[in-house]
């Protein structure tokens, strides 16, 4: 699907389809390519003298990549929130010629459609000062401000995981994979933010063919500084994840130590009661032997004497183990 906006001195022309007008002198075109068909890709590549292979294969690029600087053609990864407030990731191809801004998306995303629909209001509010470079700035600035929503979502996930770890004693288990995946996502996000920041740096230094006014250049400085701030936030969130892992590791060690201590206490109690019971059992078993001569076997009070001996020895061992705090 193609959507276009042609800006002229007199009016703004909106439309969709492959019958977009080519800009003339002092005009510029904003063209959105959303899930373009092969025929649409071929037409755009032919009209604007672009590499067709780039239009076809850019979604496969794993990282931010600048294909050319004249015209400027680059792909970068963007995070956005969908209708269900879930974080999504998409590859975006930006092509900037002298009189056209072409934004290519592999799938429809409401966030980008809303930006396109808001361009006429932007043009009316800025008058004749709007250029292709300024539209590109607005796109990058909108993308940058939305990153704060993404960072808010990642912080909410970190707080949730942190609460689970702090309540580890009352939980049966913690999903360690969730912690590891969250840390991996933060590292991946940092790399992509940094790659996009480098693109803005190229624009700031005017190392591309994009015409940028001094006013827009100052605005790009603000976008670049915003990216640096977001990278600092990501660094802080990665440290939070590392702290969570350390807390979880400490909690595991403490729980294992308590389990070991509890087991040791149980073994002490079992040993104590075994010894206490074993002494009278041993004496009783000895007097149950069929020998002719046994001490006090024929005494009148032999039964009471032996019973008293068993009780005394049991009490002695009970006192001994109790003093050692085994029971």
C-alpha positions as a Markdown table, in Angstrom:
| # | Residue | x | y | z |
|---|---|---|---|---|
| 1 | Unk | 0.0 | 0.0 | 0.0 |
| 2 | Unk | 1.3 | 3.4 | -0.9 |
| 3 | Unk | 0.2 | 6.7 | 0.7 |
| 4 | Unk | 1.6 | 10.0 | -0.4 |
| 5 | Unk | 1.6 | 13.8 | 0.4 |
| 6 | Unk | 2.7 | 16.3 | -2.1 |
| 7 | Unk | 3.6 | 19.8 | -0.7 |
| 8 | Unk | 3.4 | 22.7 | -3.1 |
| 9 | Unk | 3.4 | 26.4 | -2.6 |
| 10 | Unk | -0.4 | 26.6 | -3.0 |
| 11 | Unk | -1.7 | 23.4 | -1.5 |
| 12 | Unk | -1.1 | 20.0 | 0.0 |
| 13 | Unk | -2.2 | 17.0 | -2.1 |
| 14 | Unk | -3.0 | 13.7 | -0.4 |
| 15 | Unk | -3.6 | 10.3 | -2.0 |
| 16 | Unk | -2.8 | 6.7 | -2.1 |
| 17 | Unk | -1.8 | 4.2 | -4.7 |
| 18 | Unk | 1.0 | 4.0 | -7.3 |
| 19 | Unk | -0.3 | 7.1 | -9.2 |
| 20 | Unk | 1.6 | 9.5 | -7.0 |
| 21 | Unk | 2.8 | 12.8 | -8.6 |
| 22 | Unk | 6.5 | 13.5 | -9.0 |
| 23 | Unk | 7.6 | 16.7 | -7.3 |
| 24 | Unk | 8.6 | 19.7 | -9.4 |
| 25 | Unk | 10.8 | 22.7 | -8.5 |
| 26 | Unk | 10.3 | 23.8 | -4.9 |
| 27 | Unk | 8.0 | 20.9 | -4.2 |
| 28 | Unk | 8.5 | 17.8 | -2.1 |
| 29 | Unk | 6.9 | 14.4 | -1.7 |
| 30 | Unk | 6.4 | 12.3 | 1.4 |
| 31 | Unk | 5.7 | 8.7 | 0.4 |
| 32 | Unk | 4.7 | 5.9 | 2.7 |
| 33 | Unk | 5.2 | 2.3 | 1.5 |
| 34 | Unk | 3.4 | -0.1 | 3.8 |
| 35 | Unk | 3.8 | -3.7 | 2.9 |
| 36 | Unk | 4.5 | -2.7 | -0.7 |
| 37 | Unk | 3.8 | -5.2 | -3.5 |
| 38 | Unk | 6.7 | -6.2 | -5.9 |
| 39 | Unk | 5.2 | -3.9 | -8.6 |
| 40 | Unk | 5.0 | -1.0 | -6.2 |
| 41 | Unk | 8.7 | -1.6 | -5.2 |
| 42 | Unk | 9.8 | -1.7 | -8.8 |
| 43 | Unk | 7.9 | 1.5 | -9.7 |
| 44 | Unk | 9.4 | 3.5 | -6.8 |
| 45 | Unk | 12.9 | 2.1 | -7.4 |
| 46 | Unk | 12.6 | 3.2 | -11.1 |
| 47 | Unk | 11.0 | 6.6 | -10.4 |
| 48 | Unk | 13.6 | 7.6 | -7.8 |
| 49 | Unk | 16.6 | 5.7 | -9.1 |
| 50 | Unk | 16.9 | 3.4 | -6.1 |
| 51 | Unk | 18.4 | 0.0 | -5.6 |
| 52 | Unk | 15.5 | -2.5 | -5.9 |
| 53 | Unk | 17.4 | -5.1 | -3.8 |
| 54 | Unk | 17.5 | -2.7 | -0.9 |
| 55 | Unk | 13.7 | -2.3 | -1.0 |
| 56 | Unk | 13.2 | -6.0 | -1.1 |
| 57 | Unk | 15.8 | -7.2 | 1.5 |
| 58 | Unk | 16.0 | -4.4 | 4.1 |
| 59 | Unk | 13.8 | -6.3 | 6.7 |
| 60 | Unk | 16.5 | -9.0 | 6.8 |
| 61 | Unk | 19.1 | -6.6 | 8.0 |
| 62 | Unk | 20.0 | -7.5 | 11.6 |
| 63 | Unk | 21.3 | -4.0 | 12.6 |
| 64 | Unk | 21.0 | -0.4 | 11.6 |
| 65 | Unk | 22.7 | 0.1 | 8.3 |
| 66 | Unk | 23.4 | 3.0 | 6.0 |
| 67 | Unk | 23.2 | 1.9 | 2.4 |
| 68 | Unk | 24.1 | 5.2 | 0.8 |
| 69 | Unk | 24.5 | 8.9 | 1.7 |
| 70 | Unk | 23.5 | 10.4 | -1.6 |
| 71 | Unk | 20.6 | 9.8 | -1.7 |
| 72 | Unk | 20.4 | 9.0 | 2.0 |
| 73 | Unk | 19.1 | 5.4 | 2.4 |
| 74 | Unk | 19.2 | 3.6 | 5.7 |
| 75 | Unk | 17.4 | 1.0 | 7.8 |
| 76 | Unk | 17.0 | 1.1 | 11.5 |
| 77 | Unk | 15.0 | -0.8 | 14.2 |
| 78 | Unk | 12.2 | 1.0 | 16.0 |
| 79 | Unk | 10.2 | 0.1 | 19.1 |
| 80 | Unk | 6.6 | 1.1 | 19.5 |
| 81 | Unk | 3.5 | 0.3 | 21.5 |
| 82 | Unk | 0.6 | -1.5 | 19.7 |
| 83 | Unk | -3.1 | -1.1 | 20.4 |
| 84 | Unk | -2.8 | -3.5 | 23.4 |
| 85 | Unk | 0.1 | -1.5 | 25.0 |
| 86 | Unk | 2.6 | -4.2 | 24.1 |
| 87 | Unk | 6.1 | -3.4 | 22.9 |
| 88 | Unk | 6.7 | -4.3 | 19.3 |
| 89 | Unk | 9.7 | -4.0 | 17.1 |
| 90 | Unk | 9.8 | -3.2 | 13.4 |
| 91 | Unk | 12.5 | -2.5 | 10.7 |
| 92 | Unk | 12.1 | 0.9 | 9.0 |
| 93 | Unk | 13.7 | 1.9 | 5.7 |
| 94 | Unk | 14.2 | 5.7 | 5.2 |
| 95 | Unk | 15.1 | 7.1 | 1.8 |
| 96 | Unk | 15.7 | 10.8 | 1.4 |
| 97 | Unk | 16.3 | 12.4 | -2.0 |
| 98 | Unk | 16.5 | 16.1 | -2.9 |
| 99 | Unk | 12.7 | 16.4 | -3.1 |
| 100 | Unk | 11.3 | 13.2 | -1.5 |
| 101 | Unk | 11.1 | 11.4 | 1.8 |
| 102 | Unk | 10.2 | 7.7 | 1.4 |
| 103 | Unk | 9.4 | 5.7 | 4.5 |
| 104 | Unk | 9.0 | 1.9 | 3.9 |
| 105 | Unk | 7.5 | -0.4 | 6.5 |
| 106 | Unk | 7.2 | -4.2 | 6.3 |
| 107 | Unk | 3.9 | -4.2 | 8.2 |
| 108 | Unk | 1.1 | -1.8 | 9.0 |
| 109 | Unk | 1.6 | 0.0 | 12.3 |
| 110 | Unk | -0.9 | 2.5 | 13.6 |
| 111 | Unk | 1.8 | 4.7 | 15.1 |
| 112 | Unk | 3.4 | 5.5 | 11.7 |
| 113 | Unk | 0.1 | 6.0 | 10.0 |
| 114 | Unk | -0.9 | 8.5 | 12.7 |
| 115 | Unk | 2.4 | 10.4 | 12.1 |
| 116 | Unk | 1.7 | 10.5 | 8.3 |
| 117 | Unk | -1.9 | 11.8 | 8.9 |
| 118 | Unk | -0.5 | 14.5 | 11.1 |
| 119 | Unk | 1.9 | 15.9 | 8.5 |
| 120 | Unk | -0.6 | 18.3 | 7.0 |
| 121 | Unk | -1.1 | 20.0 | 10.4 |
| 122 | Unk | 2.6 | 20.2 | 10.8 |
| 123 | Unk | 3.0 | 21.8 | 7.4 |
| 124 | Unk | 0.3 | 24.4 | 8.1 |
| 125 | Unk | 1.8 | 25.4 | 11.4 |
| 126 | Unk | 5.3 | 25.9 | 10.0 |
| 127 | Unk | 4.4 | 27.6 | 6.8 |
| 128 | Unk | 6.9 | 27.8 | 3.9 |
| 129 | Unk | 9.8 | 27.0 | 6.2 |
| 130 | Unk | 9.2 | 23.3 | 6.1 |
| 131 | Unk | 11.7 | 21.2 | 4.2 |
| 132 | Unk | 12.4 | 17.5 | 3.6 |
| 133 | Unk | 15.0 | 17.8 | 6.4 |
| 134 | Unk | 12.5 | 19.2 | 8.8 |
| 135 | Unk | 10.0 | 16.4 | 8.1 |
| 136 | Unk | 12.7 | 13.9 | 8.7 |
| 137 | Unk | 13.5 | 15.7 | 12.0 |
| 138 | Unk | 9.9 | 15.5 | 13.0 |
| 139 | Unk | 9.8 | 11.8 | 12.2 |
| 140 | Unk | 13.0 | 11.1 | 14.3 |
| 141 | Unk | 11.8 | 13.3 | 17.1 |
| 142 | Unk | 8.4 | 11.6 | 17.3 |
| 143 | Unk | 10.2 | 8.2 | 17.3 |
| 144 | Unk | 12.6 | 9.4 | 20.0 |
| 145 | Unk | 9.8 | 10.7 | 22.3 |
| 146 | Unk | 8.0 | 7.4 | 21.9 |
| 147 | Unk | 11.1 | 5.6 | 23.3 |
| 148 | Unk | 10.2 | 6.9 | 26.7 |
| 149 | Unk | 7.0 | 4.9 | 26.6 |
| 150 | Unk | 9.1 | 1.8 | 25.8 |
| 151 | Unk | 11.5 | 2.6 | 28.6 |
| 152 | Unk | 8.5 | 2.9 | 30.9 |
| 153 | Unk | 7.3 | -0.5 | 30.0 |
| 154 | Unk | 10.7 | -2.1 | 30.5 |
| 155 | Unk | 10.9 | -0.4 | 33.9 |
| 156 | Unk | 7.5 | -1.8 | 34.9 |
| 157 | Unk | 8.8 | -5.3 | 34.0 |
| 158 | Unk | 11.9 | -4.8 | 36.0 |
| 159 | Unk | 9.9 | -3.6 | 39.0 |
| 160 | Unk | 7.6 | -6.6 | 38.7 |
| 161 | Unk | 10.5 | -9.1 | 38.6 |
| 162 | Unk | 12.2 | -7.3 | 41.4 |
| 163 | Unk | 9.1 | -7.7 | 43.6 |
| 164 | Unk | 9.0 | -11.4 | 42.8 |
| 165 | Unk | 12.6 | -11.8 | 43.9 |
| 166 | Unk | 12.0 | -9.8 | 47.1 |
| 167 | Unk | 9.0 | -12.0 | 47.8 |
| 168 | Unk | 11.0 | -15.1 | 47.0 |
| 169 | Unk | 10.4 | -16.8 | 50.4 |
| 170 | Unk | 6.7 | -16.8 | 49.8 |
| 171 | Unk | 6.9 | -18.0 | 46.2 |
| 172 | Unk | 7.5 | -21.5 | 45.0 |
| 173 | Unk | 9.8 | -20.5 | 42.1 |
| 174 | Unk | 11.1 | -17.6 | 40.1 |
| 175 | Unk | 11.2 | -17.6 | 36.3 |
| 176 | Unk | 15.0 | -17.1 | 35.8 |
| 177 | Unk | 14.5 | -17.1 | 32.0 |
| 178 | Unk | 12.4 | -14.0 | 32.3 |
| 179 | Unk | 15.2 | -12.2 | 34.1 |
| 180 | Unk | 17.8 | -13.3 | 31.6 |
| 181 | Unk | 15.6 | -12.5 | 28.6 |
| 182 | Unk | 14.8 | -9.0 | 30.0 |
| 183 | Unk | 18.5 | -8.3 | 30.4 |
| 184 | Unk | 19.2 | -9.5 | 26.9 |
| 185 | Unk | 16.4 | -7.2 | 25.5 |
| 186 | Unk | 17.9 | -4.2 | 27.3 |
| 187 | Unk | 21.3 | -4.9 | 25.7 |
| 188 | Unk | 19.7 | -5.3 | 22.3 |
| 189 | Unk | 17.7 | -2.1 | 22.8 |
| 190 | Unk | 20.9 | -0.2 | 23.8 |
| 191 | Unk | 22.7 | -1.3 | 20.6 |
| 192 | Unk | 19.7 | -0.2 | 18.5 |
| 193 | Unk | 19.4 | 3.2 | 20.2 |
| 194 | Unk | 23.1 | 3.8 | 19.8 |
| 195 | Unk | 22.9 | 2.9 | 16.1 |
| 196 | Unk | 20.0 | 5.4 | 15.6 |
| 197 | Unk | 21.9 | 8.0 | 17.5 |
| 198 | Unk | 24.8 | 7.6 | 15.0 |
| 199 | Unk | 22.4 | 8.3 | 12.2 |
| 200 | Unk | 21.4 | 11.6 | 13.8 |
| 201 | Unk | 25.1 | 12.4 | 14.3 |
| 202 | Unk | 25.6 | 12.0 | 10.5 |
| 203 | Unk | 22.7 | 14.4 | 9.9 |
| 204 | Unk | 24.1 | 16.9 | 12.5 |
| 205 | Unk | 27.5 | 16.9 | 10.8 |
| 206 | Unk | 25.8 | 17.3 | 7.4 |
| 207 | Unk | 27.6 | 14.2 | 6.1 |
| 208 | Unk | 24.6 | 13.3 | 3.9 |
| 209 | Unk | 22.9 | 14.8 | 0.9 |
| 210 | Unk | 19.8 | 15.9 | 3.0 |
| 211 | Unk | 19.3 | 19.6 | 3.0 |
| 212 | Unk | 19.1 | 20.8 | 6.6 |
| 213 | Unk | 18.6 | 24.3 | 7.8 |
| 214 | Unk | 20.4 | 25.8 | 10.7 |
| 215 | Unk | 17.2 | 25.8 | 12.7 |
| 216 | Unk | 16.6 | 22.1 | 12.0 |
| 217 | Unk | 20.2 | 21.4 | 12.9 |
| 218 | Unk | 19.7 | 22.9 | 16.4 |
| 219 | Unk | 16.6 | 20.8 | 16.8 |
| 220 | Unk | 18.6 | 17.7 | 15.8 |
| 221 | Unk | 21.0 | 18.5 | 18.6 |
| 222 | Unk | 18.1 | 18.1 | 21.0 |
| 223 | Unk | 17.1 | 14.8 | 19.5 |
| 224 | Unk | 20.7 | 13.5 | 19.8 |
| 225 | Unk | 20.9 | 14.6 | 23.5 |
| 226 | Unk | 17.6 | 12.8 | 24.1 |
| 227 | Unk | 19.0 | 9.6 | 22.7 |
| 228 | Unk | 22.0 | 10.0 | 25.0 |
| 229 | Unk | 19.7 | 10.4 | 28.0 |
| 230 | Unk | 17.7 | 7.3 | 26.9 |
| 231 | Unk | 21.0 | 5.3 | 26.7 |
| 232 | Unk | 21.8 | 6.4 | 30.2 |
| 233 | Unk | 18.4 | 5.2 | 31.4 |
| 234 | Unk | 19.0 | 1.8 | 29.7 |
| 235 | Unk | 22.3 | 1.6 | 31.4 |
| 236 | Unk | 20.6 | 2.2 | 34.8 |
| 237 | Unk | 18.0 | -0.4 | 34.0 |
| 238 | Unk | 20.7 | -3.0 | 33.2 |
| 239 | Unk | 22.3 | -2.3 | 36.5 |
| 240 | Unk | 18.9 | -2.9 | 38.2 |
| 241 | Unk | 18.7 | -6.2 | 36.5 |
| 242 | Unk | 22.2 | -7.1 | 37.6 |
| 243 | Unk | 21.2 | -6.2 | 41.2 |
| 244 | Unk | 18.1 | -8.3 | 40.9 |
| 245 | Unk | 20.2 | -11.3 | 39.8 |
| 246 | Unk | 22.6 | -10.8 | 42.8 |
| 247 | Unk | 19.6 | -10.5 | 45.2 |
| 248 | Unk | 18.1 | -13.7 | 43.7 |
| 249 | Unk | 21.5 | -15.5 | 44.0 |
| 250 | Unk | 21.8 | -14.4 | 47.6 |
| 251 | Unk | 18.3 | -15.5 | 48.4 |
| 252 | Unk | 19.0 | -18.9 | 46.9 |
| 253 | Unk | 22.1 | -19.3 | 49.0 |
| 254 | Unk | 20.4 | -18.2 | 52.2 |
| 255 | Unk | 17.5 | -20.6 | 51.5 |
| 256 | Unk | 20.0 | -23.5 | 51.0 |
| 257 | Unk | 21.8 | -22.5 | 54.1 |
| 258 | Unk | 18.6 | -22.5 | 56.2 |
| 259 | Unk | 17.6 | -25.8 | 54.7 |
| 260 | Unk | 21.0 | -27.3 | 55.6 |
| 261 | Unk | 20.7 | -25.9 | 59.1 |
| 262 | Unk | 17.2 | -27.3 | 59.5 |
| 263 | Unk | 18.3 | -30.7 | 58.3 |
| 264 | Unk | 21.2 | -30.6 | 60.7 |
| 265 | Unk | 18.9 | -29.9 | 63.6 |
| 266 | Unk | 16.6 | -32.8 | 62.6 |
| 267 | Unk | 19.6 | -35.1 | 62.5 |
| 268 | Unk | 20.7 | -34.0 | 65.9 |
| 269 | Unk | 17.3 | -34.7 | 67.4 |
| 270 | Unk | 17.0 | -38.1 | 65.7 |
| 271 | Unk | 20.5 | -39.0 | 67.0 |
| 272 | Unk | 19.7 | -37.8 | 70.5 |
| 273 | Unk | 16.4 | -39.8 | 70.8 |
| 274 | Unk | 18.1 | -42.8 | 69.2 |
| 275 | Unk | 20.8 | -42.9 | 71.9 |
| 276 | Unk | 18.3 | -42.3 | 74.7 |
| 277 | Unk | 16.1 | -45.2 | 73.5 |
| 278 | Unk | 19.0 | -47.4 | 72.6 |
| 279 | Unk | 20.4 | -47.6 | 76.2 |
| 280 | Unk | 17.4 | -49.2 | 78.0 |
| 281 | Unk | 16.8 | -51.3 | 74.9 |
| 282 | Unk | 20.3 | -52.6 | 75.1 |
| 283 | Unk | 20.0 | -53.4 | 78.8 |
| 284 | Unk | 16.7 | -55.1 | 78.3 |
| 285 | Unk | 18.0 | -57.2 | 75.5 |
| 286 | Unk | 21.0 | -58.3 | 77.5 |
| 287 | Unk | 18.8 | -59.5 | 80.4 |
| 288 | Unk | 16.7 | -61.3 | 77.9 |
| 289 | Unk | 19.5 | -63.7 | 77.1 |
| 290 | Unk | 19.3 | -67.3 | 78.5 |
| 291 | Unk | 22.5 | -67.2 | 80.5 |
| 292 | Unk | 22.7 | -68.8 | 83.9 |
| 293 | Unk | 24.5 | -66.0 | 85.6 |
| 294 | Unk | 23.4 | -62.4 | 85.1 |
| 295 | Unk | 24.0 | -59.6 | 87.6 |
| 296 | Unk | 21.0 | -59.1 | 89.9 |
| 297 | Unk | 19.0 | -61.7 | 87.9 |
| 298 | Unk | 18.1 | -63.6 | 91.1 |
| 299 | Unk | 17.8 | -60.6 | 93.4 |
| 300 | Unk | 14.5 | -59.9 | 95.1 |
| 301 | Unk | 14.4 | -56.4 | 93.8 |
| 302 | Unk | 16.4 | -57.0 | 90.6 |
| 303 | Unk | 13.6 | -55.9 | 88.3 |
| 304 | Unk | 13.3 | -52.6 | 90.0 |
| 305 | Unk | 17.0 | -52.0 | 90.2 |
| 306 | Unk | 17.5 | -52.7 | 86.5 |
| 307 | Unk | 14.5 | -50.5 | 85.6 |
| 308 | Unk | 15.8 | -47.7 | 87.8 |
| 309 | Unk | 19.2 | -48.0 | 86.0 |
| 310 | Unk | 17.6 | -47.7 | 82.6 |
| 311 | Unk | 15.6 | -44.6 | 83.7 |
| 312 | Unk | 18.7 | -43.0 | 85.2 |
| 313 | Unk | 20.8 | -43.6 | 82.2 |
| 314 | Unk | 18.1 | -42.3 | 79.9 |
| 315 | Unk | 17.8 | -39.1 | 82.0 |
| 316 | Unk | 21.6 | -38.7 | 82.0 |
| 317 | Unk | 21.7 | -38.9 | 78.2 |
| 318 | Unk | 18.7 | -36.6 | 77.9 |
| 319 | Unk | 20.4 | -34.0 | 80.1 |
| 320 | Unk | 23.7 | -34.4 | 78.1 |
| 321 | Unk | 22.0 | -33.8 | 74.7 |
| 322 | Unk | 19.8 | -31.1 | 76.1 |
| 323 | Unk | 22.9 | -29.3 | 77.4 |
| 324 | Unk | 24.5 | -29.5 | 73.9 |
| 325 | Unk | 21.2 | -28.0 | 72.5 |
| 326 | Unk | 20.5 | -31.0 | 70.4 |
| 327 | Unk | 17.0 | -31.5 | 71.8 |
